[in-house]
């Protein structure tokens, strides 16, 4: 990375820190099945992957009048039974170990009430200096609020950080915050860098 000294790397959760396809598909399909709805379509899965659980309930049930009931069921059901289906990115922990303590590490995610348990179960609490979820800010991604909270916490300029995400809402949030963006697994996203593995980040952050 050229330009200002890198002082923080911010990670999206779903699709970057973890492959959450199996977990999230099972999670939302259980909710849909409870209300007698068809299983997720690929388009629905893509939306739910990028947005908050609250937004996903409105999206999946907006035409049924059951959005409020689905939200209540979602919150009571919890996410615990699905966390073990999340597959941690194999290079995540080695990468963070190489960054710290010289470079701050943070999570910036549209996950909300489930993030704490995810961190606990996968032993990640000691790997990050800060975790910011959609519950911590007024507006979730694609608004820049989550990323701006990270910048404010570490007292950084946007150019001193790097955000790694995998969706269009991540790209939009990074652009709105002015933070250089690394697109994981999607060469079609507008980004400063494109990667297929977190292993490739080693070369981006080291001279």
N, C-alpha and C positions, 0 to 999 in steps of 0.2 A: 504494500500500500504506500502510495506517495502522498505528498502534501503534509498537513498537520500530523503530529504524533497521535497514533491511535491510543485512546484511553478507555474505550469500552466497546465490547461486542454484545449485541442484543440478539437474542434468539426467539423466534416464534416457537410455539410448542408443537402443535399438530402439523405433521409433514416435514418438520425440521429436526426437533429433538427426538421425536418418535414417529414411526409409521403407525398411525392410529386408524387406518382404514377398517380393519376387522373390528376394533373396539367400538368405533363410532357407528358403524353400520349396524352392529348388534344392538347398540344402545337405542338408536332411533327406531329401528325396526320393532323392538320390544314395545316402545310407546305406541307406534302405529298399530301394532297387532292388538294391543289392549283396547283400542278404540275401534277395532274392526276395519282399519284402513289398509290399503295395499302396501306392500313393502316399498322401500325407497327406490326411486328411479335414479339413474346416474345423474340427472340434472339436480334432483333434490339432494342427493348426497354431496354434490359439489357445493351447493349453497350452504348446507349445514356445516360442512367442513370449515368454511371460511368465517362463519358468523357465530354470534353468541347463541347459547341455548335458548334464551328468551326469544331472540329473533327467529330461530329455527322453529319454535312452536307456533309462532304467528304465521310463518311461511307455510308450514305443513298443514295447518288446520284453519287457515284464514277463510276457507270457503265452507266450513262445516259448522261454525258457531261453537266449536269445542276447544278453541285455543286456550281459554282460561282453565278449563278442566284438564287439558293435556299438560299445561304448565304445572298445575298442582300435582298431577301424577308424576311428572318428571322429577320434581323436587323431592317428593316423598320416596320415589324409587331409588334415587341416588345413583352414583357412578361406580361404586366400589366393586361390584361384580365384573366390571368391564376393564378395570385398570390392568389386570394381568394380561389382557389381550394386546395392550400397547407394546410395540416393539421398539426398544430404545435404539437410537442411531449408534452403530458400533464405535464411531470415532468421537462421540460427544464428550465422554469423560476424559479421554486422553487430550483432546483439544483444549478443554477448559483447564486441565492441569498444566498445560504448556503456557496458557495465557496468564494465569495468576501466579504471583500477586501483582505483577506489573500492569496488567490490563484488567479493568473491572468487567465482570460478567453479569448479564441481566436477562430475565425472561420478559418478553412483551407479548401478551397473548389475549385473544378474545375469550378464552376460557374464563370461567368465573368461579362458581362455588366448588368446582371439582379440582381446581389446580393444587390446592394444599395437599389433598390426599394423593394425587399423582406424584408430587414431589416426595412425600413420605414413603410411599410404597417402592419407588424406584431409587431411593437413597440419594436424592439430589439436593437436599437442603443445604449441605455444606459446599456445594459446587457453585452457588450463585450468590452474588452480593446483593441482589435485589430482584424481586418478582413483582411485576405489575400486571394485573388482570383487568378485564373490562369492568369489574366491580369497584376498582380503585379510581376511576376517572369519570367525568361527565358523559363522554361519548366514546364508544368502542371504535376500533379500526373499521373503515378506512380513515376516520378522523385521526389526527396526529397526537391526540391526548396521551395515549399510552407511551409513545416514544418521547414526547416532551416531558412526561413525568420522570423518565429515566435521565434525560439530559439535566433536568433541574436538580435531581437528587445528587448527581455526581458533579454538578456545576460545570458542564461541558458545552462546547459549541457543537452544532450538528456535524461539522467536519471531523470532529474528534471521535466520532462513534461509527459503528458499522451495524447494519441490521440485516439479519438473515431470515428470509421468509420464503414461502412457496406459493403464494396466491396473489391475485390481483389486488385484494384489499391490503395485503402487506406492502405491495409495491406503491399503492396510492398513499398509504400512511407514511411510508418512508419519504416519498416525494413531498408530501405536505409538511413534514418535519424538517426537510432539507438534509436528511441523513443518507449517506451512500448506502445503496441497497445491493445485497447479494441474493440472487434468485436460486433457490434450491429445487432442482429437478424439473424445471419448466423453462426451456430455452425461449419460449414465446413471450415471457414477461419482460417488461422494460426494466432494465437493471444495469448497474455498473459492472457487475460480474455475474457469471452463471456457473453453477457447480452441480455436480451429481452426487457428491459425498462431502461430509464435513471434513474429510481428510484434506480436501483441496483448500480449505481455509488456512491451513498452516502456511502455505506459500503466499497468501494474501496479507497476512498480518505480520510476517517476519521479513526484515530487509533482505 
